[in-house]
Amino acid sequence: MLGPVRWLAISLCVSIVLTVIVNAVLWAFPDIGRWIARRIEASWQRHAADAQADDGRVRVIVPWKAMIIASVVLTVALNIALRVG
């Protein structure tokens, strides 16, 4: 019975630690946020330029990262709801 609760507690602690680390890095290196934003923007511009090139192929974009994150979040939420209810 305590196994899933322990796993949830560990998951929350790891999430908090990662949040603190990310915030510490952004505080220690304030220009890194702008650098990351420029890199992301450049990447999206390249993808937009690639999408405009008409070479006869069809591009299918699958948001697999978003699907994995949504799956994990929904699984945890469903497990919590089933254990509480």
The 8 nearest C-alpha neighbors of each residue, nearest first, counted from 0:
[[1, 2, 3, 4, 5, 82, 6, 7],
 [0, 2, 4, 3, 5, 6, 7, 8],
 [3, 1, 5, 4, 0, 6, 7, 8],
 [4, 2, 6, 5, 1, 7, 0, 8],
 [5, 3, 7, 1, 6, 2, 8, 0],
 [4, 6, 8, 2, 3, 7, 1, 9],
 [7, 5, 3, 9, 4, 8, 10, 2],
 [6, 8, 10, 4, 5, 9, 11, 3],
 [7, 9, 5, 11, 10, 6, 12, 4],
 [10, 8, 12, 6, 7, 11, 13, 5],
 [11, 9, 7, 13, 8, 12, 6, 14],
 [10, 12, 14, 8, 9, 13, 7, 15],
 [13, 11, 9, 15, 14, 10, 16, 8],
 [12, 14, 16, 10, 15, 11, 17, 9],
 [13, 15, 11, 17, 12, 16, 10, 18],
 [14, 16, 18, 12, 13, 17, 11, 19],
 [15, 17, 13, 19, 18, 14, 12, 20],
 [18, 16, 20, 14, 19, 15, 13, 21],
 [19, 17, 15, 21, 16, 20, 22, 14],
 [18, 20, 16, 22, 17, 21, 23, 15],
 [21, 19, 17, 23, 18, 22, 24, 16],
 [22, 20, 24, 18, 23, 19, 17, 25],
 [21, 23, 25, 19, 24, 20, 26, 18],
 [24, 22, 26, 20, 25, 21, 27, 19],
 [23, 25, 27, 21, 26, 22, 28, 20],
 [24, 26, 22, 28, 29, 23, 27, 21],
 [25, 27, 23, 24, 29, 28, 22, 21],
 [28, 26, 24, 25, 23, 29, 22, 30],
 [27, 29, 25, 26, 30, 31, 24, 32],
 [28, 30, 25, 31, 26, 27, 32, 33],
 [31, 29, 32, 33, 28, 34, 25, 35],
 [30, 32, 34, 33, 29, 28, 35, 25],
 [33, 31, 35, 34, 30, 36, 29, 25],
 [32, 34, 36, 35, 30, 31, 37, 29],
 [35, 33, 31, 37, 32, 36, 38, 30],
 [34, 36, 38, 32, 37, 33, 31, 39],
 [35, 37, 33, 39, 34, 38, 40, 32],
 [38, 36, 40, 34, 35, 39, 41, 33],
 [39, 37, 35, 41, 40, 36, 42, 34],
 [38, 40, 42, 36, 41, 37, 35, 43],
 [39, 41, 37, 43, 42, 38, 36, 44],
 [42, 40, 44, 38, 39, 43, 37, 45],
 [41, 43, 39, 45, 40, 44, 38, 46],
 [44, 42, 46, 40, 45, 41, 47, 39],
 [43, 45, 47, 41, 46, 42, 48, 40],
 [44, 46, 48, 42, 43, 47, 49, 41],
 [47, 45, 49, 43, 44, 48, 50, 42],
 [46, 48, 44, 50, 49, 45, 43, 51],
 [47, 49, 45, 51, 46, 50, 44, 52],
 [50, 48, 46, 52, 47, 51, 45, 44],
 [51, 49, 47, 48, 52, 46, 53, 58],
 [50, 52, 48, 49, 53, 47, 46, 54],
 [53, 51, 49, 50, 54, 48, 55, 47],
 [52, 54, 55, 51, 56, 50, 49, 57],
 [53, 55, 56, 52, 57, 51, 50, 49],
 [54, 56, 53, 57, 52, 58, 51, 50],
 [57, 55, 54, 58, 53, 52, 59, 50],
 [56, 58, 59, 55, 54, 53, 50, 60],
 [59, 57, 60, 56, 50, 55, 61, 49],
 [58, 60, 61, 57, 56, 62, 50, 63],
 [59, 61, 58, 62, 63, 57, 50, 46],
 [60, 62, 63, 59, 64, 66, 65, 58],
 [63, 61, 65, 64, 66, 60, 67, 59],
 [64, 62, 66, 65, 61, 67, 68, 60],
 [65, 63, 67, 66, 62, 68, 69, 61],
 [64, 66, 68, 63, 62, 67, 69, 70],
 [65, 67, 63, 69, 64, 68, 70, 62],
 [68, 66, 70, 64, 69, 65, 63, 71],
 [69, 67, 65, 71, 70, 66, 72, 64],
 [70, 68, 66, 72, 67, 71, 73, 65],
 [69, 71, 67, 73, 68, 72, 74, 66],
 [70, 72, 74, 68, 69, 73, 75, 67],
 [73, 71, 69, 75, 74, 70, 76, 68],
 [72, 74, 76, 70, 75, 71, 77, 69],
 [75, 73, 71, 77, 76, 72, 70, 78],
 [74, 76, 78, 72, 77, 73, 79, 71],
 [77, 75, 73, 79, 74, 78, 80, 72],
 [76, 78, 80, 74, 79, 75, 73, 81],
 [79, 77, 75, 81, 80, 76, 74, 82],
 [78, 80, 76, 82, 77, 81, 83, 75],
 [81, 79, 77, 83, 78, 82, 84, 76],
 [80, 82, 78, 84, 79, 83, 77, 76],
 [81, 83, 79, 80, 84, 78, 77, 76],
 [84, 82, 80, 81, 79, 78, 77, 76],
 [83, 81, 82, 80, 79, 78, 77, 76]]
